[in-house]
Amino acid sequence: MPSIYVPALRVDKRFLTIESEEFHHLINVKRIGIGEKVKLNNGTGLIAEGKLTEIRKNSAEIEIVKIDEVHYPERHYAIAF
């Protein structure tokens, strides 16, 4: 299942509109079609599973099916050169 970076992903959202580079990559490179599942992440520990529901000329609509929050472990070390 392909994963795409969506900074606008939040816990309270049930639908997302994907545009610009992410849209191009999803539709033209990965060739995801309506009804197919995709993974979404916002880069801060929020990961979602969604289903592509609509494709427009320059955007796509994804329905969020499941959202998980991943807590990164706290690091107790530093690296110095």
C-alpha positions as a printed NumPy array, in Angstrom:
array([[  0.   ,   0.   ,   0.   ],
       [  1.587,   3.317,  -1.052],
       [  2.278,   5.985,   1.56 ],
       [  2.158,   9.724,   0.939],
       [  3.19 ,  12.725,   3.034],
       [  0.269,  14.989,   3.934],
       [  1.173,  17.77 ,   6.404],
       [ -2.535,  18.708,   6.739],
       [ -3.399,  15.294,   8.267],
       [ -5.065,  15.722,  11.677],
       [ -6.983,  13.447,  14.025],
       [-10.264,  15.328,  13.543],
       [-10.298,  15.152,   9.727],
       [-12.312,  12.459,   7.912],
       [-11.641,  13.653,   4.346],
       [ -8.503,  15.108,   2.77 ],
       [ -7.944,  16.819,  -0.541],
       [ -4.598,  15.964,  -2.152],
       [ -3.17 ,  18.511,  -4.597],
       [  0.013,  19.504,  -6.472],
       [  3.044,  17.181,  -6.283],
       [  1.389,  14.664,  -3.967],
       [ -1.594,  14.452,  -6.334],
       [  0.651,  13.947,  -9.364],
       [  2.654,  11.232,  -7.609],
       [ -0.449,   9.425,  -6.321],
       [ -2.369,   9.4  ,  -9.617],
       [  0.287,   9.461, -12.37 ],
       [  3.257,   7.695, -10.771],
       [  1.639,   5.208,  -8.36 ],
       [ -1.488,   4.989, -10.536],
       [ -3.877,   4.652,  -7.615],
       [ -7.512,   4.323,  -8.658],
       [-10.829,   5.047,  -6.984],
       [-11.527,   2.636,  -4.14 ],
       [ -7.87 ,   1.744,  -3.552],
       [ -6.272,   2.184,  -0.136],
       [ -3.348,   4.485,   0.661],
       [ -1.321,   5.219,   3.786],
       [ -0.938,   8.832,   4.839],
       [  1.518,  10.402,   7.266],
       [  2.068,  13.939,   8.506],
       [  5.706,  13.559,   9.547],
       [  4.979,  14.084,  13.258],
       [  3.768,  10.613,  14.223],
       [  0.253,  10.579,  12.798],
       [ -0.345,   7.716,  10.374],
       [ -3.666,   7.083,   8.636],
       [ -5.187,   4.625,   6.236],
       [ -7.507,   6.079,   3.626],
       [ -9.484,   5.19 ,   0.539],
       [ -9.407,   7.22 ,  -2.668],
       [-12.995,   8.344,  -3.284],
       [-12.786,  10.954,  -6.054],
       [-10.331,  12.099,  -8.714],
       [-10.669,  15.58 , -10.196],
       [ -8.517,  17.387, -12.772],
       [ -5.95 ,  18.738, -10.26 ],
       [ -6.889,  17.085,  -6.967],
       [ -8.101,  13.896,  -5.332],
       [-10.336,  13.24 ,  -2.333],
       [ -9.351,  10.629,   0.244],
       [-11.672,   9.312,   2.965],
       [ -9.819,   8.557,   6.201],
       [-10.663,   5.05 ,   7.416],
       [ -8.246,   4.627,  10.328],
       [ -5.843,   6.914,  12.238],
       [ -2.986,   5.871,  14.534],
       [ -0.64 ,   8.058,  16.515],
       [  2.927,   6.807,  16.873],
       [  4.893,   8.179,  19.807],
       [  8.582,   8.376,  19.117],
       [ 10.849,   7.174,  21.946],
       [ 12.723,   9.849,  23.828],
       [ 16.434,   9.715,  23.093],
       [ 18.783,   9.975,  26.043],
       [ 22.007,  10.394,  24.139],
       [ 23.807,  12.899,  21.954],
       [ 26.259,  12.477,  19.139],
       [ 29.196,  14.855,  18.807],
       [ 32.02 ,  15.031,  16.294]])
